[in-house]
Structures are given as structure tokens and as C-alpha cells.
Amino acid sequence: MAENSDNQEFIVLNWDEVVEIDANVGTYLALNSNNFKYLHMIISNLQSAIISRVDIRDEKIKNQLFYDDYDGVECEVLRLGAQSWQKGKIKVELTVQFYPDGSEKEMEETELSQSENEVEMSDKNNSENIEPEVSPLDDLRQKFNQENQ
């Protein structure tokens, strides 16, 4: 991962995470913001929008370069220190990276909270006796039901 001058790293976002970007950026990607100031997108949709703007006229080559369903484009690569060209295939992987504002402590707390949520979700999925979640509104619902009986 790339590092910045604060020694903090960019985080690669997952395909199913959501990003909020300025609508003007969306305009450059030919995305409709419906006249809102910000545009909310799932990362996979943002990646697709960026790839669609790449000017490769041959759709077959574009698909082979960018999409997992395809094997890649045949090529030869001369790598540093190598004695000869090596035949193979290339693919282009588009990642969306995020650099969070804030202190390292805030980032660590967010990451800890995310991993606790993942463990909690895993525990819920693995549990045979799934208990219903308690809502903060349950007390109000109960009181409302008692008053209306």
C-alpha cells in the first residue's frame, strides 16, 4: 500500500462498500447525481464507471483486460533484472483506495469496531440458538401496547 507523509496507509475498499463523492466528480464519469450535491455509489459501480470511460474501442480487449471472467491479454514482459522477455497475460485491476482523515487512534478504533462487528456477525451466523436482537424501542413499544389494551 502507498504511504503518505503522515506514515498512514491508504486502505483498499471492498467492492460492496459505499463512497460519497462530490457530484462534479460524478459528472466527469458521466454519472447522474440527480442534481444532488453528493453522489453515493457502491465501490463496484464506481469501478465499472471508471472502466467504462477508458477509451478502448475493442470491447473484447477491454473485457480481457478488466474483467475476472476473462483470461487477460497475451503479452511479453521484460522485467527488471531479467535476461529475456517472458510470455504471459496481463490484466488490469482497478482498486479504490481510501485515506481516512483523523488521528491514528481514531483509525484504530474504527478498525477495532469493524473487526468486533465481523466477529459478532460470525458468532450470530454460527450460533444454533439465535436470540432476537433487543431494540432500544422495545420498551416504548411495550408501554404503547399496554396503554392501548
N, CA, C and O atoms as a DFTB+ gen file, in Angstrom:
596 C
 N C O
     1  1       0.830      -1.184       0.000
     2  2       0.000       0.000       0.000
     3  2       0.874       1.247       0.000
     4  3       1.985       1.257       0.529
     5  1       0.342       2.280      -0.602
     6  2       1.078       3.533      -0.648
     7  2       1.004       4.217       0.711
     8  3       0.001       4.127       1.420
     9  1       2.067       4.890       1.049
    10  2       2.077       5.621       2.313
    11  2       2.162       7.107       2.023
    12  3       2.721       7.515       1.004
    13  1       1.613       7.911       2.909
    14  2       1.735       9.346       2.753
    15  2       2.742       9.871       3.766
    16  3       3.366       9.099       4.494
    17  1       2.894      11.184       3.804
    18  2       3.912      11.777       4.671
    19  2       3.605      11.601       6.157
    20  3       4.517      11.693       6.979
    21  1       2.351      11.351       6.521
    22  2       1.998      11.145       7.927
    23  2       2.243       9.716       8.365
    24  3       1.954       9.356       9.506
    25  1       2.771       8.901       7.471
    26  2       3.069       7.497       7.749
    27  2       1.797       6.674       7.951
    28  3       1.842       5.611       8.571
    29  1       0.668       7.152       7.436
    30  2      -0.579       6.398       7.472
    31  2      -0.797       5.801       6.087
    32  3      -0.375       6.369       5.080
    33  1      -1.453       4.665       6.051
    34  2      -1.623       3.978       4.783
    35  2      -3.012       4.184       4.213
    36  3      -3.981       4.406       4.939
    37  1      -3.081       4.105       2.891
    38  2      -4.363       4.082       2.221
    39  2      -4.968       2.701       2.416
    40  3      -4.244       1.708       2.492
    41  1      -6.265       2.634       2.495
    42  2      -6.983       1.386       2.699
    43  2      -7.702       1.040       1.401
    44  3      -8.417       1.876       0.848
    45  1      -7.519      -0.181       0.912
    46  2      -8.238      -0.625      -0.276
    47  2      -9.669      -0.944       0.142
    48  3      -9.898      -1.750       1.044
    49  1     -10.625      -0.305      -0.521
    50  2     -12.030      -0.511      -0.192
    51  2     -12.563      -1.762      -0.872
    52  3     -12.158      -2.089      -1.987
    53  1     -13.470      -2.460      -0.201
    54  2     -14.110      -3.646      -0.760
    55  2     -15.170      -3.233      -1.770
    56  3     -15.659      -2.103      -1.746
    57  1     -15.518      -4.152      -2.652
    58  2     -16.461      -3.880      -3.739
    59  2     -17.837      -3.466      -3.237
    60  3     -18.556      -2.757      -3.941
    61  1     -18.220      -3.895      -2.033
    62  2     -19.576      -3.650      -1.551
    63  2     -19.678      -2.466      -0.589
    64  3     -20.744      -2.218      -0.025
    65  1     -18.583      -1.737      -0.397
    66  2     -18.625      -0.557       0.464
    67  2     -19.153       0.628      -0.344
    68  3     -19.142       0.608      -1.575
    69  1     -19.608       1.644       0.358
    70  2     -20.233       2.796      -0.295
    71  2     -19.348       4.019      -0.116
    72  3     -18.783       4.244       0.954
    73  1     -19.236       4.804      -1.179
    74  2     -18.450       6.029      -1.141
    75  2     -19.370       7.199      -1.497
    76  3     -20.262       7.074      -2.336
    77  1     -19.136       8.331      -0.843
    78  2     -19.853       9.560      -1.167
    79  2     -18.844      10.488      -1.830
    80  3     -17.823      10.834      -1.236
    81  1     -19.136      10.890      -3.066
    82  2     -18.225      11.790      -3.776
    83  2     -18.991      13.021      -4.234
    84  3     -20.214      12.999      -4.368
    85  1     -18.251      14.087      -4.468
    86  2     -18.839      15.314      -4.974
    87  2     -19.499      15.026      -6.321
    88  3     -18.929      14.319      -7.151
    89  1     -20.678      15.560      -6.539
    90  2     -21.423      15.310      -7.775
    91  2     -20.639      15.747      -9.010
    92  3     -20.813      15.170     -10.083
    93  1     -19.776      16.762      -8.872
    94  2     -18.973      17.204     -10.016
    95  2     -18.022      16.113     -10.489
    96  3     -17.777      15.980     -11.688
    97  1     -17.487      15.335      -9.558
    98  2     -16.630      14.204      -9.936
    99  2     -17.462      13.187     -10.704
   100  3     -17.008      12.636     -11.706
   101  1     -18.673      12.941     -10.236
   102  2     -19.573      12.030     -10.931
   103  2     -19.872      12.485     -12.342
   104  3     -20.012      11.659     -13.244
   105  1     -19.973      13.802     -12.548
   106  2     -20.229      14.337     -13.882
   107  2     -19.110      13.955     -14.841
   108  3     -19.378      13.622     -15.995
   109  1     -17.870      13.997     -14.386
   110  2     -16.741      13.622     -15.245
   111  2     -16.793      12.153     -15.632
   112  3     -16.264      11.762     -16.672
   113  1     -17.428      11.339     -14.797
   114  2     -17.557       9.910     -15.084
   115  2     -18.883       9.599     -15.772
   116  3     -19.251       8.434     -15.917
   117  1     -19.598      10.638     -16.193
   118  2     -20.895      10.506     -16.861
   119  2     -21.923       9.832     -15.961
   120  3     -22.732       9.027     -16.423
   121  1     -21.887      10.163     -14.680
   122  2     -22.836       9.609     -13.719
   123  2     -23.853      10.680     -13.355
   124  3     -23.496      11.845     -13.176
   125  1     -25.098      10.296     -13.248
   126  2     -26.167      11.221     -12.934
   127  2     -26.316      11.349     -11.419
   128  3     -26.532      10.355     -10.726
   129  1     -26.202      12.557     -10.917
   130  2     -26.354      12.781      -9.474
   131  2     -27.754      13.264      -9.121
   132  3     -28.042      13.531      -7.955
   133  1     -28.633      13.379     -10.128
   134  2     -29.998      13.869      -9.911
   135  2     -30.013      15.212      -9.190
   136  3     -30.861      15.466      -8.334
   137  1     -29.062      16.064      -9.550
   138  2     -28.943      17.420      -9.006
   139  2     -28.660      17.477      -7.509
   140  3     -28.866      18.514      -6.880
   141  1     -28.191      16.374      -6.934
   142  2     -27.756      16.400      -5.546
   143  2     -26.310      16.867      -5.490
   144  3     -25.572      16.763      -6.470
   145  1     -25.915      17.379      -4.339
   146  2     -24.547      17.860      -4.158
   147  2     -23.553      16.708      -4.137
   148  3     -22.420      16.848      -4.597
   149  1     -23.985      15.557      -3.596
   150  2     -23.105      14.402      -3.491
   151  2     -23.722      13.205      -4.193
   152  3     -24.936      13.121      -4.378
   153  1     -22.874      12.307      -4.568
   154  2     -23.282      11.085      -5.239
   155  2     -22.828       9.916      -4.377
   156  3     -21.661       9.852      -3.990
   157  1     -23.725       9.001      -4.074
   158  2     -23.394       7.821      -3.272
   159  2     -23.324       6.619      -4.197
   160  3     -24.248       6.360      -4.969
   161  1     -22.219       5.884      -4.112
   162  2     -22.035       4.741      -5.004
   163  2     -21.407       3.576      -4.272
   164  3     -20.573       3.754      -3.384
   165  1     -21.821       2.374      -4.661
   166  2     -21.131       1.171      -4.221
   167  2     -19.826       1.120      -5.008
   168  3     -19.805       1.461      -6.191
   169  1     -18.750       0.702      -4.373
   170  2     -17.424       0.710      -4.990
   171  2     -17.412      -0.021      -6.330
   172  3     -16.798       0.459      -7.282
   173  1     -18.079      -1.170      -6.422
   174  2     -18.074      -1.915      -7.689
   175  2     -18.693      -1.090      -8.815
   176  3     -18.251      -1.188      -9.959
   177  1     -19.713      -0.277      -8.511
   178  2     -20.315       0.586      -9.530
   179  2     -19.367       1.711      -9.929
   180  3     -19.304       2.084     -11.100
   181  1     -18.634       2.251      -8.966
   182  2     -17.649       3.283      -9.265
   183  2     -16.554       2.716     -10.162
   184  3     -16.144       3.358     -11.129
   185  1     -16.081       1.515      -9.842
   186  2     -15.061       0.874     -10.668
   187  2     -15.569       0.674     -12.094
   188  3     -14.852       0.955     -13.054
   189  1     -16.789       0.195     -12.232
   190  2     -17.371      -0.020     -13.563
   191  2     -17.485       1.293     -14.332
   192  3     -17.226       1.340     -15.534
   193  1     -17.874       2.359     -13.631
   194  2     -17.997       3.663     -14.283
   195  2     -16.643       4.148     -14.790
   196  3     -16.549       4.690     -15.891
   197  1     -15.605       3.958     -13.998
   198  2     -14.263       4.378     -14.414
   199  2     -13.797       3.549     -15.598
   200  3     -13.270       4.090     -16.570
   201  1     -13.989       2.243     -15.522
   202  2     -13.569       1.359     -16.618
   203  2     -14.315       1.710     -17.901
   204  3     -13.729       1.682     -18.983
   205  1     -15.602       2.041     -17.791
   206  2     -16.379       2.369     -18.991
   207  2     -15.855       3.624     -19.682
   208  3     -16.054       3.800     -20.884
   209  1     -15.186       4.495     -18.928
   210  2     -14.634       5.729     -19.507
   211  2     -13.279       5.516     -20.174
   212  3     -12.789       6.402     -20.874
   213  1     -12.669       4.350     -19.965
   214  2     -11.390       4.057     -20.617
   215  2     -11.668       3.892     -22.104
   216  3     -12.538       3.114     -22.495
   217  1     -10.932       4.620     -22.927
   218  2     -11.206       4.645     -24.365
   219  2     -10.485       3.505     -25.086
   220  3      -9.467       3.710     -25.746
   221  1     -11.037       2.303     -24.942
   222  2     -10.545       1.153     -25.701
   223  2     -11.698       0.759     -26.611
   224  3     -12.733       0.285     -26.142
   225  1     -11.521       0.950     -27.889
   226  2     -12.618       0.757     -28.830
   227  2     -12.995      -0.709     -29.024
   228  3     -14.137      -1.006     -29.376
   229  1     -12.075      -1.611     -28.806
   230  2     -12.352      -3.037     -28.981
   231  2     -12.859      -3.599     -27.654
   232  3     -12.086      -3.774     -26.712
   233  1     -14.158      -3.880     -27.585
   234  2     -14.772      -4.367     -26.343
   235  2     -14.153      -5.678     -25.868
   236  3     -14.025      -5.904     -24.665
   237  1     -13.768      -6.547     -26.814
   238  2     -13.177      -7.834     -26.438
   239  2     -11.882      -7.607     -25.658
   240  3     -11.662      -8.229     -24.619
   241  1     -11.036      -6.727     -26.157
   242  2      -9.766      -6.429     -25.470
   243  2     -10.048      -5.762     -24.123
   244  3      -9.404      -6.086     -23.124
   245  1     -11.000      -4.840     -24.092
   246  2     -11.353      -4.159     -22.841
   247  2     -11.813      -5.179     -21.795
   248  3     -11.396      -5.119     -20.639
   249  1     -12.668      -6.112     -22.206
   250  2     -13.145      -7.148     -21.289
   251  2     -12.000      -8.024     -20.804
   252  3     -11.919      -8.351     -19.620
   253  1     -11.112      -8.406     -21.724
   254  2      -9.983      -9.265     -21.351
   255  2      -9.056      -8.564     -20.369
   256  3      -8.475      -9.210     -19.497
   257  1      -8.915      -7.263     -20.501
   258  2      -8.037      -6.509     -19.606
   259  2      -8.630      -6.321     -18.213
   260  3      -7.914      -6.433     -17.218
   261  1      -9.924      -6.039     -18.129
   262  2     -10.503      -5.556     -16.881
   263  2     -11.374      -6.532     -16.111
   264  3     -11.561      -6.346     -14.908
   265  1     -11.910      -7.551     -16.738
   266  2     -12.925      -8.349     -16.050
   267  2     -12.437      -9.742     -15.701
   268  3     -11.732     -10.382     -16.480
   269  1     -12.826     -10.208     -14.501
   270  2     -12.392     -11.505     -13.977
   271  2     -12.848     -12.678     -14.822
   272  3     -12.208     -13.730     -14.814
   273  1     -13.944     -12.517     -15.550
   274  2     -14.467     -13.619     -16.355
   275  2     -13.556     -13.953     -17.538
   276  3     -13.746     -14.976     -18.196
   277  1     -12.594     -13.120     -17.804
   278  2     -11.713     -13.297     -18.959
   279  2     -10.294     -13.605     -18.490
   280  3      -9.922     -13.316     -17.352
   281  1      -9.519     -14.193     -19.385
   282  2      -8.174     -14.668     -19.035
   283  2      -7.092     -13.604     -19.112
   284  3      -5.986     -13.845     -18.629
   285  1      -7.351     -12.458     -19.686
   286  2      -6.326     -11.440     -19.836
   287  2      -5.899     -11.312     -21.290
   288  3      -6.416     -12.005     -22.166
   289  1      -4.955     -10.423     -21.532
   290  2      -4.447     -10.156     -22.878
   291  2      -3.031     -10.707     -22.970
   292  3      -2.190     -10.435     -22.113
   293  1      -2.779     -11.480     -24.016
   294  2      -1.443     -12.061     -24.202
   295  2      -0.426     -10.951     -24.410
   296  3      -0.702      -9.945     -25.064
   297  1       0.761     -11.156     -23.837
   298  2       1.801     -10.141     -23.927
   299  2       3.157     -10.773     -23.640
   300  3       3.264     -11.963     -23.344
   301  1       4.175      -9.950     -23.736
   302  2       5.515     -10.308     -23.278
   303  2       5.986      -9.186     -22.368
   304  3       5.736      -8.010     -22.635
   305  1       6.665      -9.554     -21.299
   306  2       7.121      -8.576     -20.317
   307  2       8.624      -8.721     -20.127
   308  3       9.142      -9.829     -19.994
   309  1       9.313      -7.588     -20.118
   310  2      10.736      -7.565     -19.782
   311  2      10.837      -6.954     -18.393
   312  3      10.662      -5.748     -18.216
   313  1      11.121      -7.803     -17.409
   314  2      11.171      -7.357     -16.023
   315  2      12.584      -6.929     -15.651
   316  3      13.560      -7.394     -16.241
   317  1      12.683      -6.049     -14.681
   318  2      13.993      -5.590     -14.228
   319  2      14.831      -6.770     -13.768
   320  3      14.369      -7.603     -12.989
   321  1      16.040      -6.838     -14.244
   322  2      16.956      -7.905     -13.851
   323  2      16.816      -9.174     -14.663
   324  3      17.634     -10.084     -14.527
   325  1      15.785      -9.257     -15.514
   326  2      15.587     -10.470     -16.318
   327  2      16.500     -10.433     -17.539
   328  3      16.873      -9.364     -18.022
   329  1      16.851     -11.617     -18.027
   330  2      17.726     -11.725     -19.189
   331  2      16.955     -11.695     -20.507
   332  3      17.526     -11.405     -21.558
   333  1      15.649     -11.996     -20.448
   334  2      14.872     -12.045     -21.690
   335  2      13.402     -11.719     -21.407
   336  3      12.973     -11.599     -20.259
   337  1      12.668     -11.585     -22.485
   338  2      11.239     -11.334     -22.395
   339  2      10.536     -12.592     -21.910
   340  3      10.943     -13.704     -22.246
   341  1       9.487     -12.420     -21.125
   342  2       8.702     -13.548     -20.634
   343  2       7.275     -13.427     -21.172
   344  3       6.634     -12.386     -21.034
   345  1       6.790     -14.512     -21.787
   346  2       5.433     -14.521     -22.336
   347  2       4.425     -14.773     -21.217
   348  3       4.715     -15.464     -20.240
   349  1       3.250     -14.203     -21.380
   350  2       2.185     -14.402     -20.404
   351  2       0.963     -13.586     -20.770
   352  3       0.744     -13.270     -21.939
   353  1       0.179     -13.251     -19.780
   354  2      -1.032     -12.449     -19.974
   355  2      -1.077     -11.357     -18.913
   356  3      -0.584     -11.531     -17.799
   357  1      -1.675     -10.234     -19.278
   358  2      -1.854      -9.148     -18.310
   359  2      -3.342      -8.874     -18.098
   360  3      -4.171      -9.071     -18.987
   361  1      -3.640      -8.419     -16.901
   362  2      -4.971      -7.928     -16.545
   363  2      -4.759      -6.634     -15.768
   364  3      -3.738      -6.453     -15.106
   365  1      -5.716      -5.760     -15.856
   366  2      -5.664      -4.514     -15.109
   367  2      -6.675      -4.620     -13.974
   368  3      -7.853      -4.894     -14.203
   369  1      -6.209      -4.403     -12.757
   370  2      -7.100      -4.430     -11.600
   371  2      -7.256      -3.013     -11.084
   372  3      -6.277      -2.340     -10.763
   373  1      -8.478      -2.580     -11.010
   374  2      -8.770      -1.235     -10.535
   375  2      -9.161      -1.309      -9.063
   376  3     -10.169      -1.924      -8.715
   377  1      -8.373      -0.689      -8.212
   378  2      -8.716      -0.643      -6.792
   379  2      -9.076       0.789      -6.422
   380  3      -8.524       1.746      -6.965
   381  1      -9.987       0.913      -5.511
   382  2     -10.342       2.214      -4.964
   383  2      -9.760       2.245      -3.565
   384  3     -10.066       1.397      -2.726
   385  1      -8.912       3.241      -3.327
   386  2      -8.241       3.338      -2.036
   387  2      -8.753       4.558      -1.281
   388  3      -9.132       5.567      -1.876
   389  1      -8.755       4.440       0.030
   390  2      -9.296       5.474       0.901
   391  2      -8.247       5.856       1.932
   392  3      -7.645       4.991       2.569
   393  1      -8.034       7.149       2.093
   394  2      -7.152       7.643       3.139
   395  2      -8.010       8.382       4.154
   396  3      -8.462       9.494       3.881
   397  1      -8.246       7.785       5.325
   398  2      -9.134       8.412       6.306
   399  2      -8.511       9.644       6.945
   400  3      -7.325       9.660       7.275
   401  1      -9.331      10.675       7.112
   402  2      -8.913      11.845       7.882
   403  2      -8.944      11.469       9.350
   404  3      -9.695      10.580       9.753
   405  1      -8.147      12.129      10.136
   406  2      -8.185      11.887      11.578
   407  2      -6.909      11.250      12.073
   408  3      -5.986      10.956      11.313
   409  1      -6.893      11.051      13.357
   410  2      -5.697      10.534      14.007
   411  2      -5.600       9.028      13.857
   412  3      -6.567       8.361      13.489
   413  1      -4.420       8.502      14.145
   414  2      -4.220       7.052      14.120
   415  2      -5.107       6.380      15.158
   416  3      -5.592       5.271      14.934
   417  1      -5.323       7.045      16.297
   418  2      -6.162       6.469      17.347
   419  2      -7.590       6.272      16.836
   420  3      -8.198       5.230      17.075
   421  1      -8.126       7.282      16.129
   422  2      -9.472       7.162      15.567
   423  2      -9.536       6.017      14.562
   424  3     -10.504       5.256      14.542
   425  1      -8.498       5.896      13.723
   426  2      -8.467       4.827      12.724
   427  2      -8.427       3.471      13.401
   428  3      -9.123       2.546      12.981
   429  1      -7.609       3.342      14.459
   430  2      -7.515       2.070      15.174
   431  2      -8.848       1.716      15.821
   432  3      -9.255       0.554      15.813
   433  1      -9.536       2.725      16.388
   434  2     -10.837       2.477      16.999
   435  2     -11.848       2.017      15.955
   436  3     -12.643       1.114      16.215
   437  1     -11.823       2.632      14.776
   438  2     -12.730       2.238      13.698
   439  2     -12.442       0.817      13.254
   440  3     -13.363       0.015      13.092
   441  1     -11.160       0.496      13.056
   442  2     -10.791      -0.851      12.630
   443  2     -11.169      -1.875      13.695
   444  3     -11.640      -2.964      13.364
   445  1     -10.968      -1.540      14.974
   446  2     -11.331      -2.437      16.066
   447  2     -12.841      -2.660      16.080
   448  3     -13.306      -3.789      16.232
   449  1     -13.594      -1.588      15.921
   450  2     -15.050      -1.690      15.889
   451  2     -15.508      -2.560      14.723
   452  3     -16.424      -3.368      14.875
   453  1     -14.872      -2.397      13.549
   454  2     -15.228      -3.209      12.386
   455  2     -14.932      -4.673      12.643
   456  3     -15.751      -5.532      12.315
   457  1     -13.770      -4.979      13.228
   458  2     -13.445      -6.386      13.471
   459  2     -14.342      -6.972      14.552
   460  3     -14.680      -8.154      14.487
   461  1     -14.739      -6.172      15.553
   462  2     -15.687      -6.660      16.556
   463  2     -17.030      -6.974      15.909
   464  3     -17.663      -7.975      16.242
   465  1     -17.469      -6.114      14.976
   466  2     -18.727      -6.358      14.264
   467  2     -18.645      -7.626      13.435
   468  3     -19.604      -8.397      13.383
   469  1     -17.497      -7.853      12.778
   470  2     -17.324      -9.061      11.974
   471  2     -17.383     -10.305      12.851
   472  3     -18.009     -11.299      12.481
   473  1     -16.730     -10.253      14.021
   474  2     -16.755     -11.390      14.943
   475  2     -18.173     -11.612      15.443
   476  3     -18.641     -12.749      15.517
   477  1     -18.856     -10.525      15.787
   478  2     -20.227     -10.628      16.277
   479  2     -21.136     -11.234      15.208
   480  3     -21.957     -12.099      15.515
   481  1     -20.999     -10.792      13.963
   482  2     -21.813     -11.343      12.875
   483  2     -21.488     -12.811      12.658
   484  3     -22.386     -13.618      12.416
   485  1     -20.213     -13.161      12.742
   486  2     -19.798     -14.550      12.573
   487  2     -20.386     -15.414      13.679
   488  3     -20.879     -16.513      13.425
   489  1     -20.330     -14.907      14.911
   490  2     -20.903     -15.641      16.044
   491  2     -22.401     -15.841      15.861
   492  3     -22.925     -16.918      16.143
   493  1     -23.090     -14.807      15.389
   494  2     -24.529     -14.921      15.167
   495  2     -24.832     -15.961      14.101
   496  3     -25.765     -16.750      14.245
   497  1     -24.037     -15.963      13.023
   498  2     -24.271     -16.910      11.937
   499  2     -23.958     -18.334      12.355
   500  3     -24.576     -19.276      11.859
   501  1     -23.008     -18.503      13.258
   502  2     -22.597     -19.840      13.672
   503  2     -23.419     -20.379      14.836
   504  3     -23.351     -21.569      15.144
   505  1     -24.180     -19.532      15.473
   506  2     -24.946     -19.940      16.648
   507  2     -26.211     -20.680      16.227
   508  3     -26.918     -20.261      15.310
   509  1     -26.484     -21.799      16.923
   510  2     -27.708     -22.543      16.630
   511  2     -28.909     -21.879      17.289
   512  3     -30.010     -21.896      16.739
   513  1     -28.704     -21.304      18.447
   514  2     -29.788     -20.635      19.166
   515  2     -29.650     -19.136      18.963
   516  3     -29.025     -18.440      19.763
   517  1     -30.236     -18.658      17.896
   518  2     -30.142     -17.231      17.602
   519  2     -31.207     -16.505      18.408
   520  3     -32.402     -16.765      18.270
   521  1     -30.748     -15.588      19.253
   522  2     -31.665     -14.814      20.072
   523  2     -32.085     -13.573      19.297
   524  3     -31.277     -12.994      18.571
   525  1     -33.344     -13.155      19.444
   526  2     -33.764     -11.935      18.752
   527  2     -33.002     -10.741      19.308
   528  3     -32.690     -10.680      20.497
   529  1     -32.708      -9.792      18.423
   530  2     -31.987      -8.600      18.847
   531  2     -32.911      -7.710      19.672
   532  3     -34.106      -7.604      19.396
   533  1     -32.341      -7.081      20.674
   534  2     -33.097      -6.177      21.529
   535  2     -32.975      -4.784      20.941
   536  3     -31.873      -4.287      20.707
   537  1     -34.108      -4.167      20.707
   538  2     -34.131      -2.824      20.154
   539  2     -34.324      -1.819      21.278
   540  3     -35.036      -2.099      22.242
   541  1     -33.700      -0.652      21.168
   542  2     -33.924       0.380      22.182
   543  2     -35.380       0.847      22.199
   544  3     -35.818       1.479      23.160
   545  1     -36.126       0.541      21.146
   546  2     -37.524       0.949      21.085
   547  2     -38.472      -0.081      21.684
   548  3     -39.670       0.177      21.791
   549  1     -37.957      -1.244      22.077
   550  2     -38.814      -2.296      22.623
   551  2     -39.591      -1.827      23.854
   552  3     -40.773      -2.142      23.998
   553  1     -38.931      -1.073      24.746
   554  2     -39.611      -0.566      25.946
   555  2     -40.770       0.349      25.569
   556  3     -41.849       0.264      26.154
   557  1     -40.545       1.224      24.592
   558  2     -41.604       2.135      24.161
   559  2     -42.760       1.370      23.522
   560  3     -43.926       1.683      23.760
   561  1     -42.429       0.368      22.709
   562  2     -43.474      -0.439      22.077
   563  2     -44.328      -1.145      23.138
   564  3     -45.557      -1.163      23.058
   565  1     -43.654      -1.717      24.122
   566  2     -44.363      -2.431      25.180
   567  2     -45.284      -1.477      25.945
   568  3     -46.437      -1.809      26.222
   569  1     -44.773      -0.302      26.283
   570  2     -45.571       0.689      27.002
   571  2     -46.763       1.127      26.154
   572  3     -47.876       1.252      26.666
   573  1     -46.538       1.360      24.869
   574  2     -47.603       1.765      23.956
   575  2     -48.676       0.686      23.863
   576  3     -49.868       0.991      23.888
   577  1     -48.264      -0.559      23.757
   578  2     -49.207      -1.678      23.675
   579  2     -50.031      -1.807      24.954
   580  3     -51.226      -2.095      24.891
   581  1     -49.403      -1.597      26.120
   582  2     -50.117      -1.688      27.397
   583  2     -51.163      -0.579      27.517
   584  3     -52.263      -0.806      28.022
   585  1     -50.814       0.611      27.052
   586  2     -51.737       1.743      27.137
   587  2     -52.923       1.572      26.195
   588  3     -54.009       2.083      26.467
   589  1     -52.725       0.866      25.104
   590  2     -53.785       0.711      24.109
   591  2     -54.593      -0.564      24.283
   592  3     -55.406      -0.894      23.419
   593  1     -54.393      -1.283      25.368
   594  2     -55.167      -2.509      25.600
   595  2     -56.341      -2.264      26.485
   596  3     -57.097      -3.191      26.780
